[in-house]
Amino acid sequence: MAATLEETQYDLVTFMDDLPHLEAAARISVITVIASVNELSNGIDLIKEEINIMKNLQIKQQNDYFIKNMEVILLRIFLILLYNFFFKK
């Protein structure tokens, strides 16, 4: 049976080679992952809150792109974190 499987379905014989990070991933606790995601989310929420406070301030200078740039940076950071969390091997 093993010889037939090796001849016809070789990818099934070597499927463990496609999972090099499985053992390390199994050691990570779901609670730890959730706590990390929550911590990142809270940090992003704080940055959003600070941006909103700055938007509502009455003093606005001409040619001041701080808020606009911070919103772009925040979005980039969020996307990088998502990519690293779900796709980085």
GIPE-V473571 format. One record per residue. N is the residue number from 0. RES is the residue in one letter. OMEGA is omega in whole degrees, 0 to 359 (none if undefined). NEAR is the number of other C-alpha atoms within 8 Angstrom. D_LAST is the distance of its C-alpha to the last C-alpha in whole Angstrom. Layout:
N&RES&OMEGA&NEAR&D_LAST / N&RES&OMEGA&NEAR&D_LAST
//
This chain:
0&M&180&4&34 / 1&A&180&5&31 / 2&A&179&6&32 / 3&T&179&8&33 / 4&L&180&11&29 / 5&E&180&9&28 / 6&E&188&7&30 / 7&T&184&6&29 / 8&Q&185&9&26 / 9&Y&179&9&24 / 10&D&176&6&21 / 11&L&180&7&22 / 12&V&185&9&22 / 13&T&185&8&19 / 14&F&179&8&17 / 15&M&176&7&15 / 16&D&179&6&14 / 17&D&184&6&12 / 18&L&185&7&10 / 19&P&184&7&9 / 20&H&185&7&7 / 21&L&182&7&10 / 22&E&179&7&13 / 23&A&180&7&11 / 24&A&180&7&10 / 25&A&180&7&14 / 26&R&181&6&15 / 27&I&181&8&14 / 28&S&178&7&17 / 29&V&180&6&18 / 30&I&179&6&20 / 31&T&179&8&18 / 32&V&180&9&15 / 33&I&179&8&19 / 34&A&179&8&20 / 35&S&179&8&18 / 36&V&178&8&17 / 37&N&179&8&21 / 38&E&177&8&22 / 39&L&180&8&20 / 40&S&178&8&22 / 41&N&178&8&25 / 42&G&178&8&24 / 43&I&178&10&24 / 44&D&178&8&27 / 45&L&179&8&29 / 46&I&178&9&28 / 47&K&180&9&29 / 48&E&178&8&32 / 49&E&178&8&33 / 50&I&179&11&33 / 51&N&177&8&35 / 52&I&180&8&38 / 53&M&178&8&38 / 54&K&184&7&38 / 55&N&178&6&41 / 56&L&182&7&43 / 57&Q&183&4&46 / 58&I&178&4&46 / 59&K&180&6&44 / 60&Q&177&5&44 / 61&Q&180&4&44 / 62&N&176&4&42 / 63&D&184&7&39 / 64&Y&184&6&36 / 65&F&184&6&34 / 66&I&180&10&33 / 67&K&180&7&32 / 68&N&179&8&30 / 69&M&178&9&29 / 70&E&178&10&28 / 71&V&179&8&26 / 72&I&179&8&24 / 73&L&178&10&23 / 74&L&179&8&22 / 75&R&179&8&20 / 76&I&180&8&18 / 77&F&180&9&18 / 78&L&178&8&16 / 79&I&179&8&14 / 80&L&178&8&13 / 81&L&179&8&13 / 82&Y&182&9&10 / 83&N&181&8&8 / 84&F&186&7&9 / 85&F&189&6&9 / 86&F&183&6&6 / 87&K&181&6&4 / 88&K&none&3&0
//
